[in-house]
Amino acid sequence: MDEVRVAVIASPTPLEELDTDPFLVDTRSQQVMCARWAADKGYVVTRQLLFYGMRPDHRGLWADIEAGAVDLFVAPNERVLARALTSVPEFSAECERRGVRLETADLDEPAYSAAMKAGVHRRLSMPTAGYDGC
C-alpha cells in the first residue's frame, strides 16, 4: 500500500491574541497536533503550510497536489482553518472538485499555563535574536 502524504495547514494569529486563544497563536502546537493525527493513521506529513487569509484558489495551495507530493490536507480544527483561508466552503468545494481529502484533527488542545504562554511569546517575539524555542 502506498503512503498517504499529508499537508498540514497551520495559521498564525497575531501575538496580541495569546491570552484569549493561545492555540490559534501557537502554530507549533497546531503542527504537532496534525502530525500526531497523521501518525496515528499511519500517514506521513510531507508539507507544513503556514498561512493566514489565503484565497482558496491560490496556486501555492495546490502546487504540491498537482505535483503528486500530497494526497490530503489536515488542519488542527475548524477555527484554524477559518483563519488560514478566506473561505473554508470555497476551499472545501475546490478540494472536492480536485478529489483531495480535507480533514481536521480535532484532538484535544493543550491547556496553556502562564509558563506555556510565556514560552510561545518568547518564541514568536524573538525570532531574529536566534531563539530556537527550546
MDTraj code that builds the backbone (N, CA, C; nanometers):
import mdtraj as md
import numpy as np

residues = "MET ASP GLU VAL ARG VAL ALA VAL ILE ALA SER PRO THR PRO LEU GLU GLU LEU ASP THR ASP PRO PHE LEU VAL ASP THR ARG SER GLN GLN VAL MET CYS ALA ARG TRP ALA ALA ASP LYS GLY TYR VAL VAL THR ARG GLN LEU LEU PHE TYR GLY MET ARG PRO ASP HIS ARG GLY LEU TRP ALA ASP ILE GLU ALA GLY ALA VAL ASP LEU PHE VAL ALA PRO ASN GLU ARG VAL LEU ALA ARG ALA LEU THR SER VAL PRO GLU PHE SER ALA GLU CYS GLU ARG ARG GLY VAL ARG LEU GLU THR ALA ASP LEU ASP GLU PRO ALA TYR SER ALA ALA MET LYS ALA GLY VAL HIS ARG ARG LEU SER MET PRO THR ALA GLY TYR ASP GLY CYS".split()
xyz = np.array([
    [0.0834, -0.1188, 0.0000],
    [0.0000, 0.0000, 0.0000],
    [0.0880, 0.1253, 0.0000],
    [0.0511, 0.2217, -0.0809],
    [0.1252, 0.3469, -0.0880],
    [0.1000, 0.4317, 0.0355],
    [0.2013, 0.5104, 0.0720],
    [0.1868, 0.6027, 0.1841],
    [0.0881, 0.7135, 0.1494],
    [0.0094, 0.7532, 0.2480],
    [-0.0769, 0.8701, 0.2329],
    [0.0037, 0.9903, 0.2789],
    [0.0205, 1.0854, 0.1886],
    [0.1037, 1.2034, 0.2148],
    [0.0144, 1.3210, 0.2520],
    [0.0496, 1.3834, 0.3628],
    [-0.0351, 1.4854, 0.4240],
    [0.0315, 1.6229, 0.4205],
    [-0.0471, 1.7245, 0.3883],
    [-0.0049, 1.8642, 0.4033],
    [-0.0786, 1.9204, 0.5240],
    [-0.0025, 1.9646, 0.6216],
    [-0.0578, 2.0240, 0.7424],
    [-0.0845, 2.1722, 0.7167],
    [-0.2041, 2.2172, 0.7522],
    [-0.2382, 2.3586, 0.7422],
    [-0.2379, 2.4171, 0.8828],
    [-0.1490, 2.5108, 0.9070],
    [-0.1462, 2.5866, 1.0320],
    [-0.1618, 2.7334, 0.9963],
    [-0.2085, 2.8111, 1.0935],
    [-0.2306, 2.9517, 1.0648],
    [-0.1872, 3.0384, 1.1816],
    [-0.0950, 3.1306, 1.1547],
    [-0.0529, 3.2211, 1.2614],
    [-0.1619, 3.3237, 1.2914],
    [-0.1772, 3.3520, 1.4168],
    [-0.2682, 3.4551, 1.4630],
    [-0.1828, 3.5568, 1.5368],
    [-0.2167, 3.6839, 1.5288],
    [-0.1342, 3.7857, 1.5946],
    [-0.1092, 3.7557, 1.7423],
    [0.0106, 3.7855, 1.7859],
    [0.0541, 3.7626, 1.9231],
    [-0.0377, 3.8296, 2.0248],
    [-0.1036, 3.9371, 1.9854],
    [-0.1938, 4.0078, 2.0755],
    [-0.3083, 3.9188, 2.1242],
    [-0.3376, 3.8109, 2.0544],
    [-0.4474, 3.7215, 2.0919],
    [-0.4016, 3.6038, 2.1789],
    [-0.2769, 3.6077, 2.2237],
    [-0.2219, 3.4982, 2.3035],
    [-0.3038, 3.4694, 2.4285],
    [-0.3487, 3.5718, 2.4976],
    [-0.4249, 3.5495, 2.6204],
    [-0.5657, 3.4983, 2.5943],
    [-0.6260, 3.5379, 2.4838],
    [-0.7636, 3.4968, 2.4576],
    [-0.7745, 3.3612, 2.3885],
    [-0.6805, 3.3277, 2.3016],
    [-0.6855, 3.1983, 2.2319],
    [-0.5436, 3.1533, 2.1974],
    [-0.4704, 3.1026, 2.2967],
    [-0.3289, 3.0704, 2.2741],
    [-0.3051, 2.9659, 2.1657],
    [-0.3957, 2.8719, 2.1478],
    [-0.3741, 2.7694, 2.0459],
    [-0.3696, 2.8304, 1.9057],
    [-0.4523, 2.9311, 1.8810],
    [-0.4506, 2.9950, 1.7494],
    [-0.3206, 3.0693, 1.7232],
    [-0.2537, 3.1119, 1.8291],
    [-0.1269, 3.1822, 1.8152],
    [-0.0106, 3.0835, 1.8019],
    [-0.0240, 2.9697, 1.8639],
    [0.0839, 2.8706, 1.8747],
    [0.0853, 2.7757, 1.7548],
    [0.1466, 2.8198, 1.6459],
    [0.1492, 2.7373, 1.5246],
    [0.2268, 2.6075, 1.5450],
    [0.3242, 2.6095, 1.6334],
    [0.4000, 2.4869, 1.6596],
    [0.3071, 2.3780, 1.7152],
    [0.2210, 2.4130, 1.8095],
    [0.1265, 2.3152, 1.8648],
    [0.0230, 2.2722, 1.7606],
    [-0.0140, 2.3638, 1.6725],
    [-0.1054, 2.3277, 1.5638],
    [-0.0424, 2.2190, 1.4763],
    [0.0848, 2.2388, 1.4414],
    [0.1544, 2.1425, 1.3567],
    [0.1741, 2.0092, 1.4287],
    [0.2054, 2.0148, 1.5568],
    [0.2239, 1.8924, 1.6353],
    [0.0942, 1.8120, 1.6401],
    [-0.0179, 1.8806, 1.6606],
    [-0.1468, 1.8111, 1.6649],
    [-0.1725, 1.7381, 1.5335],
    [-0.1483, 1.8045, 1.4235],
    [-0.1722, 1.7429, 1.2926],
    [-0.0759, 1.6273, 1.2663],
    [0.0483, 1.6431, 1.3073],
    [0.1468, 1.5355, 1.2896],
    [0.1061, 1.4126, 1.3717],
    [0.0570, 1.4345, 1.4927],
    [0.0112, 1.3226, 1.5761],
    [-0.1082, 1.2530, 1.5116],
    [-0.2010, 1.3330, 1.4581],
    [-0.3176, 1.2785, 1.3895],
    [-0.2731, 1.1917, 1.2717],
    [-0.1801, 1.2429, 1.1925],
    [-0.1308, 1.1688, 1.0761],
    [-0.0602, 1.0405, 1.1190],
    [0.0252, 1.0491, 1.2185],
    [0.0987, 0.9311, 1.2658],
    [0.0028, 0.8245, 1.3181],
    [-0.1011, 0.8660, 1.3895],
    [-0.1998, 0.7713, 1.4418],
    [-0.2701, 0.6947, 1.3304],
    [-0.2786, 0.7544, 1.2135],
    [-0.3440, 0.6909, 1.0992],
    [-0.2453, 0.6196, 1.0070],
    [-0.1164, 0.6298, 1.0387],
    [-0.0148, 0.5703, 0.9539],
    [0.0190, 0.6543, 0.8319],
    [-0.0163, 0.7813, 0.8351],
    [0.0126, 0.8726, 0.7257],
    [0.1455, 0.9426, 0.7520],
    [0.1991, 1.0046, 0.6493],
    [0.3254, 1.0766, 0.6633],
    [0.3054, 1.2237, 0.6240],
    [0.3553, 1.3142, 0.7073],
    [0.3474, 1.4573, 0.6775],
    [0.4608, 1.4907, 0.5811],
    [0.4244, 1.5422, 0.4648],
    [0.5242, 1.5795, 0.3652],
    [0.5360, 1.7308, 0.3481],
    [0.4352, 1.8041, 0.3941],
    [0.4380, 1.9506, 0.3843],
    [0.3760, 2.0114, 0.5092],
    [0.4322, 2.1245, 0.5509],
    [0.3741, 2.2047, 0.6580],
    [0.3482, 2.3429, 0.5999],
    [0.2227, 2.3735, 0.5837],
    [0.1818, 2.5009, 0.5255],
    [0.1459, 2.5972, 0.6380],
    [0.1862, 2.7204, 0.6235],
    [0.1617, 2.8219, 0.7246],
    [0.1138, 2.9480, 0.6541],
    [-0.0137, 2.9797, 0.6697],
    [-0.0664, 3.0988, 0.6056],
    [-0.1886, 3.1514, 0.6794],
    [-0.2222, 3.2759, 0.6509],
    [-0.3319, 3.3467, 0.7148],
    [-0.4111, 3.4188, 0.6062],
    [-0.5397, 3.3879, 0.5957],
    [-0.6252, 3.4549, 0.4990],
    [-0.5906, 3.4266, 0.3538],
    [-0.5514, 3.3038, 0.3242],
    [-0.5154, 3.2651, 0.1872],
    [-0.6428, 3.2417, 0.1047],
    [-0.6402, 3.2876, -0.0179],
    [-0.7515, 3.2607, -0.1100],
    [-0.7524, 3.1120, -0.1446],
    [-0.8679, 3.0496, -0.1501],
    [-0.8757, 2.9064, -0.1818],
    [-0.8213, 2.8693, -0.3191],
    [-0.8129, 2.9655, -0.4101],
    [-0.7626, 2.9355, -0.5446],
    [-0.6153, 2.9713, -0.5606],
    [-0.5477, 3.0059, -0.4509],
    [-0.4062, 3.0446, -0.4593],
    [-0.3225, 2.9262, -0.5081],
    [-0.2353, 2.9522, -0.6041],
    [-0.1506, 2.8461, -0.6623],
    [-0.0678, 2.7723, -0.5589],
    [-0.0232, 2.8441, -0.4564],
    [0.0603, 2.7827, -0.3539],
    [-0.0083, 2.6697, -0.2793],
    [-0.1387, 2.6764, -0.2682],
    [-0.2130, 2.5690, -0.2021],
    [-0.2132, 2.4402, -0.2837],
    [-0.2121, 2.4540, -0.4120],
    [-0.2346, 2.3396, -0.4998],
    [-0.1091, 2.2857, -0.5670],
    [0.0027, 2.3531, -0.5529],
    [0.1254, 2.3107, -0.6214],
    [0.1668, 2.1695, -0.5819],
    [0.1643, 2.1369, -0.4533],
    [0.2044, 2.0031, -0.4093],
    [0.1039, 1.8961, -0.4510],
    [-0.0224, 1.9334, -0.4578],
    [-0.1259, 1.8406, -0.5057],
    [-0.1002, 1.8099, -0.6527],
    [-0.0807, 1.9142, -0.7307],
    [-0.0571, 1.8965, -0.8746],
    [0.0716, 1.8212, -0.9028],
    [0.1711, 1.8377, -0.8163],
    [0.2984, 1.7669, -0.8336],
    [0.2921, 1.6223, -0.7837],
    [0.1817, 1.5855, -0.7215],
    [0.1674, 1.4493, -0.6701],
    [0.2412, 1.4251, -0.5395],
    [0.2767, 1.5317, -0.4683],
    [0.3516, 1.5192, -0.3426],
    [0.2612, 1.5133, -0.2199],
    [0.1319, 1.5436, -0.2373],
    [0.0375, 1.5488, -0.1261],
    [-0.0929, 1.4829, -0.1682],
    [-0.1493, 1.4038, -0.0748],
    [-0.2770, 1.3362, -0.1001],
    [-0.3941, 1.3993, -0.0268],
    [-0.3655, 1.4638, 0.0871],
    [-0.4733, 1.5249, 0.1633],
    [-0.4232, 1.6401, 0.2474],
    [-0.5156, 1.7282, 0.2833],
    [-0.4880, 1.8391, 0.3738],
    [-0.5459, 1.8056, 0.5103],
    [-0.4757, 1.8469, 0.6154],
    [-0.5310, 1.8374, 0.7503],
    [-0.5011, 1.9673, 0.8238],
    [-0.6016, 2.0155, 0.8950],
    [-0.5869, 2.1320, 0.9822],
    [-0.6216, 2.0860, 1.1236],
    [-0.5702, 2.1539, 1.2243],
    [-0.5996, 2.1122, 1.3613],
    [-0.7491, 2.1120, 1.3934],
    [-0.8186, 2.2165, 1.3497],
    [-0.9627, 2.2259, 1.3736],
    [-1.0202, 2.3331, 1.2814],
    [-1.1505, 2.3501, 1.2906],
    [-1.2187, 2.4465, 1.2039],
    [-1.1765, 2.5907, 1.2332],
    [-1.1461, 2.6228, 1.3590],
    [-1.1040, 2.7593, 1.3935],
    [-0.9761, 2.7960, 1.3198],
    [-0.8816, 2.7051, 1.3183],
    [-0.7551, 2.7313, 1.2490],
    [-0.7795, 2.7411, 1.0986],
    [-0.8592, 2.6517, 1.0461],
    [-0.8890, 2.6535, 0.9028],
    [-0.9553, 2.7859, 0.8628],
    [-1.0446, 2.8368, 0.9483],
    [-1.1125, 2.9634, 0.9193],
    [-1.0150, 3.0810, 0.9202],
    [-0.9083, 3.0726, 0.9978],
    [-0.8059, 3.1779, 0.9981],
    [-0.7142, 3.1641, 0.8765],
    [-0.6871, 3.0422, 0.8382],
    [-0.5924, 3.0162, 0.7300],
    [-0.6464, 3.0579, 0.5938],
    [-0.7768, 3.0455, 0.5759],
    [-0.8373, 3.0664, 0.4444],
    [-0.9395, 3.1794, 0.4462],
    [-0.9565, 3.2436, 0.3331],
    [-1.0600, 3.3472, 0.3244],
    [-1.1989, 3.2848, 0.3172],
    [-1.2085, 3.1619, 0.2677],
    [-1.3378, 3.0936, 0.2580],
    [-1.3184, 2.9427, 0.2704],
    [-1.3560, 2.8891, 0.3850],
    [-1.3473, 2.7441, 0.4044],
    [-1.4436, 2.6711, 0.3101],
    [-1.5684, 2.7189, 0.2917],
    [-1.6570, 2.6492, 0.1968],
    [-1.6013, 2.6437, 0.0545],
    [-1.5401, 2.7536, 0.0085],
    [-1.4817, 2.7524, -0.1262],
    [-1.3634, 2.6565, -0.1340],
    [-1.2812, 2.6529, -0.0290],
    [-1.1675, 2.5612, -0.0268],
    [-1.2158, 2.4161, -0.0239],
    [-1.3168, 2.3891, 0.0570],
    [-1.3736, 2.2540, 0.0629],
    [-1.4282, 2.2116, -0.0727],
    [-1.4963, 2.3037, -0.1392],
    [-1.5511, 2.2740, -0.2720],
    [-1.4389, 2.2470, -0.3720],
    [-1.3304, 2.3248, -0.3636],
    [-1.2177, 2.3030, -0.4545],
    [-1.1504, 2.1689, -0.4254],
    [-1.1385, 2.1336, -0.2984],
    [-1.0831, 2.0021, -0.2628],
    [-1.1687, 1.8910, -0.3216],
    [-1.2990, 1.9048, -0.3062],
    [-1.3906, 1.8039, -0.3602],
    [-1.3785, 1.7953, -0.5121],
    [-1.3736, 1.9101, -0.5773],
    [-1.3613, 1.9132, -0.7231],
    [-1.2343, 1.8429, -0.7699],
    [-1.1257, 1.8608, -0.6933],
    [-0.9966, 1.8013, -0.7298],
    [-0.9797, 1.6589, -0.6760],
    [-1.0740, 1.6124, -0.5970],
    [-1.0639, 1.4783, -0.5405],
    [-0.9622, 1.4672, -0.4282],
    [-0.9442, 1.5758, -0.3528],
    [-0.8471, 1.5811, -0.2436],
    [-0.9227, 1.5849, -0.1117],
    [-0.8849, 1.4978, -0.0203],
    [-0.9488, 1.4979, 0.1110],
    [-0.9040, 1.6175, 0.1931],
    [-0.9965, 1.6705, 0.2715],
    [-0.9698, 1.7761, 0.3684],
    [-1.0200, 1.7256, 0.5026],
    [-0.9295, 1.7174, 0.5996],
    [-0.9627, 1.6641, 0.7317],
    [-0.9288, 1.7667, 0.8386],
    [-0.9899, 1.7498, 0.9541],
    [-0.9484, 1.8243, 1.0729],
    [-0.9101, 1.7215, 1.1786],
    [-0.8016, 1.7479, 1.2486],
    [-0.7527, 1.6547, 1.3503],
    [-0.8479, 1.6496, 1.4689],
    [-0.8949, 1.7648, 1.5131],
    [-0.9898, 1.7746, 1.6243],
    [-0.9459, 1.6987, 1.7490],
    [-0.8164, 1.7009, 1.7782],
    [-0.7660, 1.6423, 1.9023],
    [-0.7755, 1.7471, 2.0121],
    [-0.7551, 1.7055, 2.1361],
    [-0.7595, 1.7997, 2.2473],
    [-0.6463, 1.9014, 2.2346],
    [-0.6818, 2.0265, 2.2516],
    [-0.5812, 2.1324, 2.2509],
    [-0.5079, 2.1316, 2.3845],
    [-0.3834, 2.1754, 2.3852],
    [-0.3113, 2.1844, 2.5120],
    [-0.3782, 2.2852, 2.6052],
    [-0.3679, 2.2596, 2.7338],
    [-0.4135, 2.3571, 2.8343],
    [-0.2942, 2.4484, 2.8614],
    [-0.3070, 2.5726, 2.8267],
    [-0.1948, 2.6657, 2.8349],
    [-0.1826, 2.7261, 2.9738],
    [-0.0714, 2.6989, 3.0361],
    [-0.0375, 2.7637, 3.1626],
    [0.0277, 2.8982, 3.1309],
    [0.0491, 2.9771, 3.2342],
    [0.1178, 3.1052, 3.2147],
    [0.2582, 3.0818, 3.1583],
    [0.3248, 2.9768, 3.2048],
    [0.4598, 2.9466, 3.1570],
    [0.4575, 2.9068, 3.0090],
    [0.3579, 2.8296, 2.9684],
    [0.3480, 2.7911, 2.8271],
    [0.3214, 2.9124, 2.7390],
    [0.2340, 3.0017, 2.7845],
    [0.2067, 3.1233, 2.7084],
    [0.3331, 3.2083, 2.6974],
    [0.4078, 3.2153, 2.8076],
    [0.5329, 3.2925, 2.8050],
    [0.6308, 3.2325, 2.7058],
    [0.6367, 3.1001, 2.6972],
    [0.7246, 3.0337, 2.6009],
    [0.6852, 3.0639, 2.4575],
    [0.5549, 3.0620, 2.4297],
    [0.5065, 3.0961, 2.2962],
    [0.5416, 3.2418, 2.2657],
    [0.5208, 3.3273, 2.3629],
    [0.5511, 3.4698, 2.3441],
    [0.6991, 3.4905, 2.3120],
    [0.7860, 3.4256, 2.3890],
    [0.9307, 3.4386, 2.3630],
    [0.9663, 3.3889, 2.2242],
    [0.9153, 3.2740, 2.1889],
    [0.9483, 3.2155, 2.0588],
    [0.9040, 3.3048, 1.9437],
    [0.7875, 3.3659, 1.9570],
    [0.7352, 3.4471, 1.8474],
    [0.7861, 3.5900, 1.8484],
    [0.8272, 3.6381, 1.9616],
    [0.8707, 3.7783, 1.9672],
    [1.0217, 3.7941, 1.9498],
    [1.0972, 3.6845, 1.9524],
    [1.2420, 3.6951, 1.9404],
    [1.3016, 3.6098, 1.8281],
    [1.2339, 3.5949, 1.7154],
    [1.2886, 3.5055, 1.6114],
    [1.4210, 3.5531, 1.5523],
    [1.4430, 3.6807, 1.5489],
    [1.5665, 3.7301, 1.4884],
    [1.6827, 3.7315, 1.5864],
    [1.6554, 3.7042, 1.7138],
    [1.7612, 3.7015, 1.8147],
    [1.8237, 3.5621, 1.8245],
    [1.7821, 3.4713, 1.7377],
    [1.8388, 3.3381, 1.7379],
    [1.7732, 3.2424, 1.8340],
    [1.6622, 3.2820, 1.8968],
    [1.5922, 3.1937, 1.9908],
    [1.5286, 3.0790, 1.9128],
    [1.5551, 2.9569, 1.9557],
    [1.5057, 2.8413, 1.8809],
    [1.3877, 2.7719, 1.9463],
    [1.3325, 2.8283, 2.0515],
    [1.2142, 2.7701, 2.1136],
    [1.2415, 2.6659, 2.2173],
    [1.3670, 2.6369, 2.2461],
    [1.3996, 2.5334, 2.3455],
    [1.4072, 2.5934, 2.4839],
])
top = md.Topology()
chain = top.add_chain()
for i, resn in enumerate(residues, 1):
    res = top.add_residue(resn, chain, resSeq=i)
    for name in ("N", "CA", "C"):
        top.add_atom(name, md.element.get_by_symbol(name[0]), res)
traj = md.Trajectory(xyz[None], top)
